[in-house]
């Protein structure tokens, strides 16, 4: 069927207990909010890379430090 026997029986049990509604909440992907940066920093990095596509990550980091935005390369 394209998936393991274990997955089949786990999904079957979820369906038997909660119907179609139980199957909608299967997603395990949760955002890692601690790993995000502020919007203005992200925009500055993106703008710098579009303006200077030949610069590497170390040079972009150093150029942004001159503007007061501290990021790691």
C-alpha positions as CSV (number, residue, x, y, z in Angstrom):
1,X,0.0,0.0,0.0
2,X,3.0,2.3,0.2
3,X,3.4,2.6,3.9
4,X,4.4,0.3,6.8
5,X,2.1,-2.0,8.6
6,X,2.7,-0.1,11.9
7,X,1.6,3.2,10.3
8,X,-1.5,1.5,8.9
9,X,-2.7,0.2,12.2
10,X,-1.8,3.4,14.0
11,X,-3.9,5.4,11.5
12,X,-6.7,2.8,11.6
13,X,-6.8,3.1,15.4
14,X,-6.9,6.9,15.2
15,X,-9.8,6.7,12.7
16,X,-11.7,4.2,14.8
17,X,-11.4,6.4,17.9
18,X,-12.0,9.8,16.4
19,X,-13.1,9.5,12.8
20,X,-12.0,11.9,10.1
21,X,-11.4,14.7,12.6
22,X,-8.7,12.7,14.4
23,X,-6.8,12.3,11.1
24,X,-6.6,16.0,10.4
25,X,-4.3,16.6,13.3
26,X,-1.6,14.2,12.2
27,X,1.0,16.9,11.3
28,X,4.1,16.6,13.5
29,X,5.8,19.7,12.1
30,X,6.0,22.4,14.7
31,X,7.8,25.7,14.2
32,X,10.9,26.3,16.2
33,X,10.3,29.9,17.3
34,X,13.6,30.1,19.3
35,X,15.5,29.7,16.0
36,X,14.0,32.7,14.3
37,X,15.5,36.1,13.8
38,X,13.8,39.5,13.8
39,X,12.1,40.6,10.6
40,X,14.3,43.7,10.1
41,X,17.5,41.7,10.4
42,X,16.2,39.1,7.9
43,X,15.2,41.9,5.5
44,X,18.7,43.5,5.8
45,X,20.4,40.3,5.0
46,X,18.2,39.6,2.0
47,X,18.6,43.1,0.7
48,X,22.4,42.9,1.1
49,X,22.5,39.6,-0.8
50,X,20.4,40.9,-3.6
51,X,22.5,44.1,-3.9
52,X,25.8,42.3,-3.8
53,X,25.3,38.7,-4.9
54,X,29.1,38.0,-5.1
55,X,29.7,38.6,-1.4
56,X,30.1,35.6,0.8
57,X,28.5,35.0,4.2
58,X,31.5,36.4,6.2
59,X,31.6,39.6,4.1
60,X,27.9,40.1,4.5
61,X,28.2,39.6,8.2
62,X,31.0,42.2,8.4
63,X,29.2,44.7,6.3
64,X,26.1,44.5,8.4
65,X,28.1,44.9,11.6
66,X,29.2,48.2,10.2
67,X,25.5,49.2,10.0
68,X,24.9,48.0,13.6
69,X,23.3,44.6,12.8
70,X,25.1,41.8,14.5
71,X,24.7,38.3,12.9
72,X,27.0,35.4,12.8
73,X,28.4,34.3,9.4
